[in-house]
Amino acid sequence: MIDGVAIDGGTSSARSTGSTGSTRGAGGTGGTDKSRPAGSRRARRVRMTGAERREQLLDIGRTLFAEKGFEGTSVEEIAAKAGVSKPVVYEHFGGKEGLYAVVVDREMRQLLDLVTGALTAGHPRELLEQAAFALLDYIEMYTDGFRILVRDSPVAQSTGTFASLIGDIATQVEDILGLEFKARGFDPKLAPLYAQALVGMVALTGQWWVDARRPKKAEVAAHLVNLAWHGLGNLEAKPRLIGHRKT
């Protein structure tokens, strides 16, 4: 307990001193008035475990950071939303910076896992489709997380920044492009450049689509691949997807 505050978020009960705060019945004895109807007594708060409280604070912090950004969110607001006092937030995360760092780290790992897990096809064009769908899927399913990731982060995370995360994804695409370049007689040393260009194009389009949400996801993916695969000189009027994903 820290300064009268229970670590799990519940405040400690104020102890009666003298007649202050005590409830006495007609006989003058201390304790609660058992004649009061059960329904009028204060409902006992369900105590969370440390792990449950930590997850609750992470969920609340994630929502507030997405809505207001790091600077616009306060420890007081996080604590109030969770129904706890400020020391509880400090107990679990050491402050707002620590909470933010964990939220960002989780989101980065989620996005990286989605993208790398999606790259399973053998055909390069379908691999590009899968990468585009993976990012758009993440934006659709974890919109709050994506909004947090694309903001400038004031603290360091173990996985770095959004730019470094995109760089990690580009590195994996680079390996695929390098093999394709070599097979086609192109200079494989140019693969890193093309990988950065392709992944950056998809990432920036995703930042626009998170608010626009038009056209539909499959159409966005098709047009991204159309530009990447054919170039401006050979764009298809109505691009199609060749993989199994159609939505």
TIGU-379272 format. One record per residue: x, y, z of N, C-alpha, C, CB in turn. Coordinates in steps of 0.02 Angstrom, whole numbers, plus 50000, padded with zeros to 5 digits. Glycine has a CB too. Layout:
[site [X; Y; Z]; [X; Y; Z]; [X; Y; Z]; [X; Y; Z]]
...
This chain:
[site [50043; 49940; 50000]; [50000; 50000; 50000]; [50044; 50062; 50000]; [49952; 50001; 50061]]
[site [50029; 50110; 49958]; [50069; 50170; 49951]; [50028; 50230; 49972]; [50094; 50179; 49878]]
[site [50048; 50262; 50028]; [50013; 50322; 50052]; [49937; 50311; 50056]; [50027; 50381; 50007]]
[site [49918; 50255; 50084]; [49847; 50243; 50093]; [49812; 50219; 50031]; [49814; 50303; 50116]]
[site [49849; 50201; 49978]; [49819; 50178; 49916]; [49838; 50106; 49904]; [49841; 50222; 49856]]
[site [49788; 50063; 49894]; [49801; 49993; 49881]; [49832; 49987; 49813]; [49737; 49951; 49886]]
[site [49883; 49943; 49806]; [49918; 49935; 49743]; [49872; 49914; 49687]; [49974; 49886; 49750]]
[site [49819; 49876; 49703]; [49775; 49852; 49649]; [49725; 49905; 49629]; [49739; 49789; 49670]]
[site [49730; 49965; 49658]; [49686; 50018; 49634]; [49631; 50037; 49682]; [49656; 49998; 49571]]
[site [49616; 49995; 49731]; [49564; 50013; 49778]; [49592; 50055; 49833]; [49531; 49951; 49806]]
[site [49558; 50108; 49854]; [49583; 50150; 49908]; [49570; 50115; 49974]; [49552; 50219; 49907]]
[site [49615; 50124; 50022]; [49607; 50092; 50087]; [49551; 50126; 50124]; [49672; 50094; 50128]]
[site [49516; 50087; 50165]; [49459; 50114; 50202]; [49484; 50161; 50255]; [49417; 50057; 50233]]
[site [49450; 50218; 50262]; [49468; 50265; 50314]; [49450; 50236; 50381]; [49434; 50334; 50303]]
[site [49497; 50238; 50429]; [49483; 50211; 50496]; [49446; 50262; 50538]; [49547; 50189; 50530]]
[site [49400; 50239; 50578]; [49361; 50284; 50620]; [49405; 50309; 50677]; [49299; 50249; 50648]]
[site [49403; 50373; 50691]; [49438; 50401; 50749]; [49387; 50438; 50789]; [49497; 50447; 50727]]
[site [49378; 50417; 50851]; [49327; 50447; 50893]; [49259; 50435; 50864]; [49339; 50522; 50900]]
[site [49219; 50487; 50861]; [49151; 50481; 50833]; [49151; 50495; 50759]; [49103; 50527; 50869]]
[site [49208; 50523; 50732]; [49211; 50542; 50661]; [49212; 50480; 50617]; [49272; 50585; 50647]]
[site [49168; 50479; 50567]; [49167; 50424; 50518]; [49136; 50361; 50543]; [49236; 50410; 50495]]
[site [49117; 50356; 50607]; [49086; 50295; 50633]; [49012; 50299; 50627]; [49107; 50282; 50705]]
[site [48980; 50242; 50621]; [48908; 50239; 50618]; [48884; 50201; 50678]; [48883; 50205; 50552]]
[site [48846; 50231; 50720]; [48823; 50199; 50782]; [48748; 50188; 50781]; [48843; 50241; 50843]]
[site [48728; 50133; 50805]; [48658; 50118; 50809]; [48627; 50150; 50871]; [48646; 50043; 50810]]
[site [48566; 50132; 50885]; [48531; 50162; 50941]; [48565; 50145; 51007]; [48459; 50139; 50943]]
[site [48598; 50086; 51009]; [48629; 50065; 51071]; [48697; 50097; 51081]; [48635; 49991; 51073]]
[site [48721; 50138; 51033]; [48784; 50171; 51042]; [48844; 50128; 51024]; [48791; 50195; 51111]]
[site [48834; 50070; 50996]; [48890; 50027; 50978]; [48914; 50046; 50909]; [48870; 49953; 50980]]
[site [48980; 50037; 50896]; [49009; 50054; 50831]; [48990; 50001; 50780]; [49085; 50060; 50836]]
[site [49009; 50016; 50716]; [48997; 49968; 50661]; [48943; 49994; 50615]; [48977; 49900; 50688]]
[site [48929; 49956; 50564]; [48880; 49977; 50516]; [48810; 49966; 50543]; [48888; 49940; 50450]]
[site [48764; 50004; 50516]; [48694; 49998; 50535]; [48663; 49940; 50499]; [48656; 50064; 50521]]
[site [48658; 49883; 50533]; [48633; 49822; 50501]; [48559; 49825; 50486]; [48647; 49762; 50544]]
[site [48526; 49878; 50511]; [48454; 49885; 50496]; [48443; 49913; 50427]; [48420; 49929; 50548]]
[site [48496; 49940; 50395]; [48488; 49967; 50327]; [48476; 49912; 50278]; [48550; 50008; 50307]]
[site [48433; 49923; 50227]; [48421; 49872; 50175]; [48486; 49854; 50140]; [48368; 49896; 50124]]
[site [48492; 49790; 50123]; [48554; 49767; 50091]; [48567; 49805; 50026]; [48550; 49693; 50076]]
[site [48514; 49821; 49990]; [48523; 49855; 49925]; [48550; 49925; 49931]; [48458; 49856; 49889]]
[site [48543; 49955; 49992]; [48567; 50024; 50000]; [48639; 50027; 50022]; [48523; 50060; 50049]]
[site [48667; 49970; 50042]; [48738; 49970; 50061]; [48782; 49976; 50000]; [48755; 49906; 50101]]
[site [48841; 50005; 50008]; [48887; 50013; 49953]; [48910; 49945; 49927]; [48948; 50055; 49974]]
[site [48906; 49935; 49861]; [48928; 49872; 49831]; [49004; 49865; 49838]; [48907; 49867; 49756]]
[site [49025; 49806; 49858]; [49097; 49794; 49866]; [49130; 49793; 49798]; [49109; 49728; 49903]]
[site [49185; 49829; 49792]; [49222; 49832; 49729]; [49259; 49766; 49718]; [49271; 49891; 49729]]
[site [49255; 49741; 49657]; [49291; 49680; 49640]; [49364; 49697; 49632]; [49262; 49647; 49576]]
[site [49407; 49664; 49669]; [49478; 49679; 49667]; [49511; 49643; 49608]; [49512; 49658; 49733]]
[site [49550; 49680; 49571]; [49586; 49652; 49514]; [49653; 49624; 49537]; [49596; 49705; 49458]]
[site [49677; 49574; 49502]; [49745; 49552; 49513]; [49793; 49603; 49482]; [49757; 49480; 49483]]
[site [49856; 49599; 49499]; [49905; 49645; 49471]; [49906; 49641; 49395]; [49973; 49631; 49498]]
[site [49902; 49580; 49368]; [49904; 49571; 49295]; [49842; 49600; 49263]; [49910; 49496; 49278]]
[site [49784; 49591; 49294]; [49722; 49619; 49267]; [49723; 49695; 49267]; [49661; 49593; 49307]]
[site [49749; 49724; 49322]; [49752; 49796; 49326]; [49800; 49824; 49273]; [49776; 49818; 49396]]
[site [49855; 49790; 49262]; [49904; 49811; 49212]; [49873; 49812; 49143]; [49966; 49765; 49213]]
[site [49835; 49759; 49126]; [49803; 49756; 49060]; [49750; 49810; 49053]; [49772; 49688; 49049]]
[site [49714; 49823; 49108]; [49663; 49876; 49106]; [49695; 49944; 49091]; [49624; 49879; 49172]]
[site [49750; 49958; 49125]; [49785; 50022; 49114]; [49813; 50027; 49044]; [49841; 50031; 49166]]
[site [49838; 49972; 49017]; [49863; 49972; 48949]; [49808; 49986; 48898]; [49897; 49905; 48933]]
[site [49750; 49955; 48908]; [49693; 49966; 48863]; [49670; 50039; 48865]; [49635; 49920; 48881]]
[site [49666; 50066; 48925]; [49644; 50136; 48932]; [49695; 50183; 48903]; [49631; 50153; 49006]]
[site [49759; 50171; 48918]; [49812; 50212; 48892]; [49813; 50211; 48816]; [49879; 50191; 48919]]
[site [49805; 50152; 48787]; [49805; 50144; 48714]; [49751; 50187; 48682]; [49796; 50070; 48694]]
[site [49691; 50186; 48711]; [49635; 50224; 48684]; [49648; 50299; 48689]; [49570; 50206; 48722]]
[site [49673; 50321; 48746]; [49686; 50393; 48756]; [49744; 50418; 48714]; [49700; 50407; 48830]]
[site [49797; 50379; 48708]; [49854; 50399; 48667]; [49833; 50405; 48593]; [49912; 50348; 48674]]
[site [49790; 50360; 48570]; [49766; 50362; 48501]; [49723; 50424; 48489]; [49727; 50299; 48483]]
[site [49684; 50441; 48539]; [49637; 50498; 48532]; [49671; 50565; 48542]; [49581; 50490; 48581]]
[site [49715; 50570; 48591]; [49743; 50635; 48611]; [49819; 50641; 48601]; [49727; 50648; 48682]]
[site [49852; 50586; 48587]; [49925; 50588; 48581]; [49958; 50585; 48649]; [49946; 50651; 48545]]
[site [50024; 50578; 48649]; [50060; 50571; 48712]; [50055; 50634; 48754]; [50133; 50556; 48698]]
[site [50068; 50692; 48723]; [50067; 50755; 48761]; [49998; 50772; 48787]; [50093; 50812; 48716]]
[site [49947; 50754; 48750]; [49879; 50771; 48770]; [49848; 50725; 48822]; [49835; 50772; 48711]]
[site [49883; 50673; 48840]; [49858; 50624; 48889]; [49895; 50633; 48955]; [49866; 50552; 48863]]
[site [49859; 50631; 49010]; [49890; 50639; 49076]; [49881; 50576; 49118]; [49860; 50699; 49112]]
[site [49925; 50568; 49167]; [49919; 50512; 49214]; [49854; 50518; 49252]; [49979; 50511; 49263]]
[site [49834; 50580; 49269]; [49771; 50589; 49305]; [49712; 50562; 49266]; [49760; 50663; 49319]]
[site [49711; 50574; 49201]; [49656; 50551; 49159]; [49656; 50475; 49153]; [49659; 50583; 49090]]
[site [49715; 50446; 49145]; [49720; 50373; 49142]; [49695; 50341; 49206]; [49793; 50352; 49128]]
[site [49716; 50369; 49262]; [49695; 50342; 49327]; [49620; 50349; 49337]; [49733; 50377; 49384]]
[site [49594; 50408; 49318]; [49522; 50420; 49327]; [49481; 50371; 49285]; [49504; 50492; 49308]]
[site [49501; 50359; 49223]; [49465; 50312; 49180]; [49466; 50242; 49208]; [49495; 50312; 49110]]
[site [49521; 50224; 49243]; [49528; 50157; 49272]; [49495; 50152; 49340]; [49601; 50138; 49277]]
[site [49477; 50209; 49368]; [49446; 50209; 49434]; [49496; 50196; 49490]; [49392; 50157; 49437]]
[site [49558; 50218; 49479]; [49611; 50209; 49529]; [49644; 50277; 49542]; [49663; 50157; 49506]]
[site [49693; 50277; 49585]; [49730; 50338; 49599]; [49796; 50338; 49561]; [49743; 50345; 49675]]
[site [49826; 50396; 49554]; [49888; 50403; 49515]; [49944; 50356; 49536]; [49912; 50473; 49520]]
[site [49954; 50345; 49602]; [50009; 50300; 49622]; [50003; 50230; 49593]; [50011; 50295; 49697]]
[site [49943; 50208; 49576]; [49934; 50142; 49546]; [49968; 50139; 49477]; [49859; 50123; 49540]]
[site [49959; 50192; 49438]; [49990; 50195; 49372]; [50066; 50194; 49379]; [49968; 50259; 49333]]
[site [50092; 50233; 49428]; [50164; 50235; 49439]; [50190; 50167; 49464]; [50182; 50289; 49490]]
[site [50150; 50133; 49504]; [50170; 50068; 49530]; [50181; 50017; 49473]; [50118; 50041; 49578]]
[site [50138; 50020; 49423]; [50142; 49971; 49368]; [50190; 49991; 49313]; [50073; 49960; 49338]]
[site [50195; 50056; 49298]; [50233; 50077; 49239]; [50285; 50131; 49253]; [50186; 50102; 49187]]
[site [50288; 50157; 49313]; [50337; 50209; 49328]; [50317; 50278; 49303]; [50402; 50191; 49300]]
[site [50260; 50283; 49270]; [50237; 50347; 49244]; [50207; 50340; 49175]; [50293; 50397; 49242]]
[site [50187; 50396; 49145]; [50156; 50396; 49079]; [50204; 50371; 49025]; [50131; 50467; 49061]]
[site [50267; 50389; 49031]; [50316; 50368; 48981]; [50323; 50292; 48978]; [50384; 50399; 48995]]
[site [50324; 50261; 49036]; [50330; 50188; 49038]; [50270; 50153; 49009]; [50341; 50165; 49109]]
[site [50210; 50179; 49024]; [50149; 50150; 48996]; [50148; 50158; 48920]; [50087; 50185; 49027]]
[site [50166; 50217; 48896]; [50167; 50230; 48824]; [50216; 50183; 48789]; [50185; 50303; 48810]]
[site [50274; 50174; 48819]; [50325; 50131; 48788]; [50300; 50059; 48779]; [50388; 50130; 48830]]
[site [50265; 50033; 48829]; [50238; 49965; 48824]; [50184; 49961; 48770]; [50210; 49942; 48892]]
[site [50141; 50011; 48767]; [50088; 50013; 48717]; [50118; 50013; 48647]; [50043; 50074; 48727]]
[site [50167; 50056; 48634]; [50197; 50061; 48568]; [50234; 49997; 48550]; [50246; 50121; 48566]]
[site [50270; 49969; 48598]; [50308; 49908; 48586]; [50261; 49851; 48565]; [50348; 49887; 48649]]
[site [50204; 49846; 48598]; [50155; 49793; 48581]; [50128; 49803; 48511]; [50097; 49793; 48631]]
[site [50112; 49865; 48494]; [50084; 49879; 48428]; [50134; 49864; 48372]; [50060; 49951; 48423]]
[site [50196; 49882; 48383]; [50247; 49869; 48333]; [50256; 49795; 48321]; [50314; 49900; 48355]]
[site [50257; 49757; 48375]; [50265; 49685; 48367]; [50205; 49654; 48332]; [50275; 49652; 48436]]
[site [50145; 49680; 48347]; [50085; 49655; 48315]; [50088; 49667; 48240]; [50023; 49689; 48345]]
[site [50107; 49726; 48220]; [50111; 49743; 48149]; [50165; 49702; 48114]; [50124; 49818; 48139]]
[site [50222; 49697; 48144]; [50277; 49660; 48114]; [50259; 49586; 48106]; [50341; 49666; 48156]]
[site [50226; 49558; 48156]; [50205; 49488; 48152]; [50154; 49477; 48096]; [50175; 49465; 48220]]
[site [50108; 49525; 48088]; [50058; 49519; 48035]; [50089; 49521; 47966]; [50006; 49574; 48042]]
[site [50136; 49567; 47956]; [50166; 49574; 47891]; [50211; 49515; 47875]; [50206; 49639; 47887]]
[site [50255; 49497; 47921]; [50301; 49442; 47907]; [50265; 49376; 47901]; [50354; 49438; 47962]]
[site [50211; 49368; 47939]; [50172; 49306; 47935]; [50133; 49300; 47870]; [50126; 49301; 47992]]
[site [50121; 49357; 47837]; [50082; 49357; 47776]; [50123; 49338; 47715]; [50050; 49425; 47765]]
[site [50188; 49346; 47719]; [50231; 49335; 47661]; [50244; 49261; 47651]; [50297; 49374; 47667]]
[site [50196; 49227; 47620]; [50201; 49154; 47612]; [50199; 49131; 47539]; [50146; 49120; 47650]]
[site [50179; 49175; 47494]; [50170; 49155; 47424]; [50238; 49147; 47389]; [50127; 49205; 47387]]
[site [50236; 49113; 47332]; [50297; 49105; 47294]; [50306; 49157; 47240]; [50299; 49037; 47263]]
[site [50250; 49181; 47212]; [50253; 49230; 47158]; [50265; 49299; 47187]; [50188; 49229; 47115]]
[site [50313; 49337; 47161]; [50329; 49403; 47189]; [50269; 49451; 47190]; [50383; 49434; 47149]]
[site [50228; 49448; 47138]; [50171; 49494; 47137]; [50122; 49477; 47193]; [50135; 49491; 47069]]
[site [50111; 49413; 47205]; [50065; 49394; 47259]; [50096; 49410; 47327]; [50049; 49318; 47255]]
[site [50161; 49406; 47334]; [50194; 49426; 47396]; [50181; 49500; 47410]; [50270; 49413; 47392]]
[site [50183; 49540; 47358]; [50170; 49611; 47365]; [50097; 49622; 47387]; [50184; 49649; 47300]]
[site [50052; 49584; 47357]; [49982; 49588; 47377]; [49974; 49570; 47451]; [49939; 49542; 47334]]
[site [50008; 49518; 47472]; [50002; 49496; 47541]; [50028; 49549; 47589]; [50040; 49430; 47551]]
[site [50083; 49581; 47572]; [50111; 49633; 47614]; [50063; 49692; 47619]; [50179; 49656; 47587]]
[site [50033; 49712; 47563]; [49986; 49768; 47563]; [49924; 49751; 47605]; [49965; 49785; 47491]]
[site [49898; 49690; 47596]; [49840; 49669; 47636]; [49856; 49667; 47710]; [49816; 49601; 47612]]
[site [49916; 49644; 47728]; [49935; 49639; 47798]; [49933; 49707; 47833]; [50005; 49607; 47805]]
[site [49961; 49757; 47800]; [49961; 49824; 47829]; [49890; 49852; 47833]; [50005; 49872; 47788]]
[site [49852; 49843; 47780]; [49783; 49868; 47780]; [49740; 49830; 47831]; [49752; 49862; 47710]]
[site [49753; 49766; 47839]; [49717; 49727; 47891]; [49732; 49755; 47960]; [49738; 49652; 47888]]
[site [49795; 49770; 47972]; [49815; 49798; 48037]; [49780; 49864; 48050]; [49891; 49807; 48041]]
[site [49779; 49907; 47999]; [49747; 49973; 48006]; [49672; 49964; 48022]; [49756; 50015; 47942]]
[site [49641; 49916; 47989]; [49570; 49904; 47998]; [49555; 49874; 48067]; [49543; 49858; 47944]]
[site [49595; 49827; 48089]; [49582; 49792; 48152]; [49610; 49828; 48213]; [49612; 49723; 48149]]
[site [49665; 49864; 48204]; [49698; 49897; 48260]; [49708; 49972; 48244]; [49766; 49863; 48276]]
[site [49653; 50005; 48230]; [49657; 50075; 48209]; [49691; 50118; 48261]; [49588; 50102; 48193]]
[site [49672; 50109; 48325]; [49703; 50149; 48378]; [49778; 50138; 48380]; [49672; 50131; 48446]]
[site [49798; 50075; 48373]; [49869; 50060; 48374]; [49907; 50093; 48318]; [49880; 49985; 48371]]
[site [49878; 50093; 48258]; [49911; 50124; 48201]; [49916; 50199; 48211]; [49873; 50108; 48136]]
[site [49864; 50230; 48238]; [49867; 50302; 48250]; [49924; 50319; 48298]; [49799; 50328; 48278]]
[site [49934; 50276; 48347]; [49989; 50288; 48395]; [50056; 50280; 48360]; [49983; 50239; 48454]]
[site [50062; 50228; 48319]; [50127; 50214; 48287]; [50150; 50270; 48240]; [50123; 50150; 48249]]
[site [50104; 50301; 48206]; [50125; 50351; 48156]; [50137; 50419; 48187]; [50072; 50357; 48103]]
[site [50126; 50426; 48252]; [50143; 50488; 48286]; [50218; 50487; 48303]; [50100; 50497; 48350]]
[site [50247; 50545; 48313]; [50316; 50549; 48336]; [50318; 50527; 48409]; [50345; 50620; 48328]]
[site [50360; 50478; 48424]; [50364; 50452; 48491]; [50414; 50490; 48533]; [50382; 50378; 48489]]
[site [50395; 50512; 48594]; [50441; 50549; 48637]; [50486; 50505; 48679]; [50402; 50595; 48682]]
[site [50475; 50440; 48676]; [50515; 50394; 48716]; [50541; 50338; 48673]; [50474; 50366; 48776]]
[site [50593; 50305; 48696]; [50623; 50250; 48658]; [50587; 50185; 48673]; [50698; 50244; 48673]]
[site [50578; 50144; 48622]; [50550; 50078; 48631]; [50602; 50027; 48609]; [50483; 50069; 48591]]
[site [50592; 49965; 48633]; [50640; 49913; 48616]; [50640; 49898; 48541]; [50625; 49849; 48655]]
[site [50585; 49912; 48508]; [50581; 49900; 48436]; [50592; 49964; 48395]; [50514; 49870; 48418]]
[site [50611; 50019; 48428]; [50628; 50080; 48393]; [50567; 50122; 48375]; [50665; 50064; 48331]]
[site [50568; 50152; 48317]; [50515; 50196; 48294]; [50476; 50163; 48237]; [50543; 50264; 48272]]
[site [50423; 50197; 48216]; [50384; 50171; 48160]; [50427; 50166; 48097]; [50323; 50215; 48146]]
[site [50471; 50216; 48088]; [50516; 50215; 48030]; [50562; 50154; 48032]; [50557; 50279; 48027]]
[site [50587; 50138; 48092]; [50632; 50081; 48098]; [50594; 50015; 48088]; [50668; 50080; 48166]]
[site [50530; 50015; 48108]; [50489; 49956; 48097]; [50478; 49944; 48023]; [50421; 49962; 48134]]
[site [50463; 49998; 47987]; [50455; 49993; 47914]; [50521; 49969; 47883]; [50434; 50061; 47884]]
[site [50577; 49992; 47912]; [50642; 49968; 47888]; [50651; 49894; 47898]; [50697; 50006; 47923]]
[site [50627; 49868; 47956]; [50631; 49796; 47969]; [50591; 49756; 47917]; [50605; 49779; 48040]]
[site [50532; 49781; 47901]; [50490; 49747; 47851]; [50523; 49751; 47782]; [50419; 49779; 47848]]
[site [50551; 49809; 47767]; [50585; 49819; 47702]; [50644; 49771; 47695]; [50608; 49891; 47694]]
[site [50678; 49757; 47750]; [50735; 49711; 47748]; [50713; 49641; 47726]; [50769; 49707; 47816]]
[site [50655; 49621; 47750]; [50630; 49555; 47730]; [50608; 49555; 47657]; [50571; 49533; 47776]]
[site [50577; 49609; 47635]; [50558; 49615; 47565]; [50621; 49618; 47521]; [50514; 49678; 47554]]
[site [50673; 49649; 47548]; [50736; 49656; 47511]; [50764; 49587; 47492]; [50787; 49694; 47554]]
[site [50761; 49539; 47538]; [50786; 49472; 47524]; [50748; 49440; 47466]; [50781; 49428; 47586]]
[site [50682; 49451; 47466]; [50641; 49422; 47412]; [50657; 49456; 47345]; [50565; 49431; 47428]]
[site [50663; 49522; 47347]; [50679; 49559; 47285]; [50749; 49541; 47259]; [50673; 49634; 47297]]
[site [50795; 49531; 47305]; [50863; 49515; 47285]; [50866; 49451; 47244]; [50907; 49508; 47346]]
[site [50828; 49400; 47266]; [50826; 49337; 47229]; [50793; 49346; 47161]; [50788; 49283; 47270]]
[site [50740; 49386; 47160]; [50704; 49399; 47098]; [50747; 49438; 47049]; [50638; 49437; 47112]]
[site [50783; 49488; 47074]; [50827; 49527; 47031]; [50882; 49483; 47000]; [50860; 49585; 47071]]
[site [50910; 49441; 47042]; [50964; 49398; 47018]; [50939; 49350; 46964]; [50994; 49358; 47076]]
[site [50879; 49323; 46974]; [50850; 49276; 46926]; [50835; 49310; 46859]; [50787; 49244; 46954]]
[site [50821; 49375; 46861]; [50802; 49411; 46800]; [50861; 49449; 46769]; [50746; 49459; 46815]]
[site [50920; 49441; 46799]; [50978; 49474; 46771]; [50987; 49546; 46792]; [50976; 49471; 46698]]
[site [50950; 49569; 46843]; [50957; 49637; 46868]; [51011; 49638; 46923]; [50890; 49665; 46894]]
[site [51033; 49697; 46941]; [51084; 49704; 46993]; [51052; 49694; 47062]; [51119; 49774; 46988]]
[site [51068; 49640; 47097]; [51037; 49628; 47162]; [51056; 49680; 47215]; [51057; 49560; 47187]]
[site [51108; 49719; 47202]; [51127; 49772; 47250]; [51075; 49827; 47253]; [51195; 49801; 47231]]
[site [51032; 49830; 47203]; [50979; 49881; 47202]; [50917; 49859; 47241]; [50960; 49898; 47131]]
[site [50916; 49797; 47263]; [50858; 49771; 47299]; [50840; 49812; 47361]; [50870; 49699; 47319]]
[site [50888; 49835; 47403]; [50870; 49875; 47461]; [50833; 49939; 47443]; [50932; 49893; 47501]]
[site [50855; 49972; 47389]; [50823; 50034; 47367]; [50750; 50021; 47348]; [50860; 50064; 47308]]
[site [50739; 49969; 47308]; [50671; 49953; 47287]; [50627; 49929; 47345]; [50673; 49900; 47233]]
[site [50658; 49894; 47391]; [50620; 49870; 47450]; [50595; 49929; 47491]; [50663; 49823; 47493]]
[site [50639; 49978; 47503]; [50619; 50037; 47541]; [50564; 50075; 47504]; [50680; 50083; 47553]]
[site [50570; 50081; 47438]; [50521; 50118; 47399]; [50453; 50084; 47402]; [50544; 50123; 47326]]
[site [50452; 50018; 47395]; [50389; 49981; 47395]; [50355; 49983; 47462]; [50401; 49909; 47375]]
[site [50392; 49968; 47515]; [50363; 49966; 47582]; [50342; 50037; 47604]; [50413; 49936; 47634]]
[site [50384; 50087; 47587]; [50366; 50155; 47604]; [50302; 50178; 47570]; [50422; 50202; 47587]]
[site [50293; 50158; 47508]; [50233; 50176; 47471]; [50171; 50147; 47504]; [50238; 50150; 47399]]
[site [50175; 50084; 47524]; [50118; 50052; 47557]; [50104; 50085; 47625]; [50131; 49977; 47566]]
[site [50158; 50099; 47663]; [50149; 50128; 47730]; [50118; 50198; 47726]; [50216; 50132; 47765]]
[site [50141; 50240; 47681]; [50113; 50307; 47675]; [50041; 50306; 47650]; [50155; 50349; 47628]]
[site [50026; 50259; 47604]; [49957; 50252; 47582]; [49913; 50231; 47640]; [49952; 50201; 47524]]
[site [49940; 50188; 47683]; [49902; 50166; 47742]; [49886; 50224; 47788]; [49941; 50113; 47780]]
[site [49933; 50270; 47796]; [49921; 50329; 47839]; [49864; 50371; 47811]; [49984; 50371; 47846]]
[site [49858; 50375; 47745]; [49803; 50411; 47714]; [49738; 50373; 47722]; [49818; 50424; 47639]]
[site [49740; 50307; 47711]; [49679; 50266; 47712]; [49649; 50258; 47781]; [49695; 50197; 47684]]
[site [49689; 50267; 47834]; [49662; 50259; 47902]; [49605; 50307; 47915]; [49718; 50269; 47954]]
[site [49606; 50364; 47882]; [49551; 50413; 47889]; [49503; 50410; 47830]; [49580; 50484; 47895]]
[site [49528; 50402; 47770]; [49485; 50403; 47711]; [49440; 50341; 47708]; [49527; 50407; 47648]]
[site [49469; 50282; 47717]; [49434; 50219; 47714]; [49396; 50208; 47648]; [49385; 50214; 47771]]
[site [49416; 50244; 47598]; [49389; 50234; 47530]; [49447; 50239; 47481]; [49333; 50286; 47513]]
[site [49449; 50199; 47429]; [49403; 50144; 47414]; [49411; 50086; 47463]; [49414; 50119; 47343]]
[site [49377; 50030; 47448]; [49380; 49973; 47492]; [49450; 49944; 47494]; [49330; 49919; 47469]]
[site [49463; 49906; 47547]; [49530; 49879; 47560]; [49559; 49840; 47501]; [49529; 49835; 47620]]
[site [49520; 49796; 47471]; [49545; 49756; 47416]; [49563; 49800; 47356]; [49494; 49703; 47396]]
[site [49524; 49852; 47346]; [49538; 49897; 47290]; [49602; 49937; 47302]; [49479; 49944; 47279]]
[site [49611; 49958; 47364]; [49673; 49994; 47381]; [49733; 49949; 47369]; [49671; 50018; 47454]]
[site [49728; 49887; 47392]; [49783; 49839; 47383]; [49797; 49828; 47309]; [49767; 49772; 47417]]
[site [49744; 49821; 47269]; [49753; 49809; 47198]; [49788; 49867; 47163]; [49685; 49797; 47165]]
[site [49771; 49928; 47181]; [49802; 49986; 47150]; [49874; 49995; 47173]; [49761; 50049; 47165]]
[site [49888; 49980; 47235]; [49957; 49983; 47259]; [50001; 49935; 47220]; [49960; 49967; 47334]]
[site [49977; 49874; 47212]; [50015; 49823; 47175]; [50019; 49842; 47102]; [49982; 49754; 47183]]
[site [49967; 49871; 47075]; [49966; 49893; 47005]; [50024; 49942; 46992]; [49899; 49926; 46987]]
[site [50031; 49992; 47036]; [50084; 50041; 47027]; [50152; 50010; 47037]; [50074; 50099; 47076]]
[site [50158; 49969; 47089]; [50223; 49938; 47103]; [50244; 49888; 47050]; [50221; 49904; 47171]]
[site [50197; 49851; 47025]; [50213; 49797; 46978]; [50223; 49822; 46906]; [50159; 49744; 46980]]
[site [50179; 49867; 46885]; [50181; 49888; 46815]; [50217; 49955; 46804]; [50111; 49894; 46789]]
[site [50221; 49996; 46855]; [50250; 50062; 46845]; [50200; 50107; 46811]; [50315; 50058; 46804]]
[site [50213; 50172; 46812]; [50166; 50220; 46783]; [50156; 50210; 46708]; [50189; 50291; 46796]]
[site [50208; 50184; 46674]; [50203; 50177; 46601]; [50161; 50119; 46579]; [50271; 50169; 46573]]
[site [50147; 50072; 46624]; [50109; 50012; 46604]; [50052; 49997; 46652]; [50155; 49952; 46600]]
[site [50022; 50048; 46680]; [49967; 50037; 46727]; [49908; 50003; 46693]; [49944; 50103; 46758]]
[site [49876; 49957; 46729]; [49814; 49927; 46705]; [49756; 49974; 46721]; [49803; 49857; 46737]]
[site [49709; 49980; 46676]; [49651; 50023; 46688]; [49609; 49997; 46745]; [49609; 50029; 46625]]
[site [49602; 49932; 46749]; [49564; 49900; 46803]; [49608; 49845; 46833]; [49496; 49871; 46777]]
[site [49650; 49863; 46882]; [49696; 49814; 46910]; [49659; 49757; 46945]; [49744; 49847; 46959]]
[site [49688; 49698; 46942]; [49659; 49639; 46973]; [49708; 49608; 47022]; [49638; 49587; 46919]]
[site [49681; 49571; 47069]; [49721; 49535; 47117]; [49730; 49463; 47092]; [49689; 49536; 47188]]
[site [49791; 49436; 47097]; [49802; 49368; 47073]; [49802; 49317; 47130]; [49867; 49365; 47035]]
[site [49808; 49341; 47192]; [49809; 49295; 47249]; [49740; 49273; 47269]; [49843; 49327; 47307]]
[site [49736; 49234; 47323]; [49672; 49208; 47346]; [49632; 49260; 47384]; [49682; 49147; 47390]]
[site [49666; 49314; 47410]; [49630; 49367; 47446]; [49593; 49410; 47397]; [49678; 49409; 47488]]
[site [49528; 49419; 47408]; [49488; 49463; 47366]; [49453; 49517; 47406]; [49436; 49422; 47328]]
[site [49459; 49515; 47472]; [49426; 49564; 47515]; [49473; 49585; 47570]; [49360; 49537; 47544]]
